[in-house]
Amino acid sequence: MAAERWTFLTNYGHVLLCIASDPQIRLRDVADKVGITERAAQRIVADLIEEGYVESTRHGRRNEYRINASLPLRHPVEEQSQVAALLALIQSPQKTRARAK
């Protein structure tokens, strides 16, 4: 069925949402949730960090991520909106409130 082959968000969007829902998530777990390889998850997170959308802080053996939700979305169709709008649209109200604290 064609509807099962595509989604409304890219893997970048899915990775961003995983990080937003759990800032201490392991990239292995991100890869599992998104349905990509761990290496692909690493590349996406590296791209997001390079462009300033995500910051990473090392805590022992784990990374903690912080999303810069004030940056604009990247495509010309949605560049007038910030990352915060995407997160608010997709995430549950409880998670959005908890992240904003």
QUIBEL-V365640 format. One record per helix or strand. SS is the DSSP state (alpha for helix, beta for strand). FROM is the first residue (numbers start at 1). LEN is the number of residues. Records with the same first field share a line. If there is no record, write none. Layout:
# QUIBEL-V365640
SS=FROM-LEN, FROM-LEN
This chain:
# QUIBEL-V365640
alpha=2-4, 11-11, 27-8, 38-13, 83-8, 93-8
beta=54-6, 62-6, 72-1, 82-1
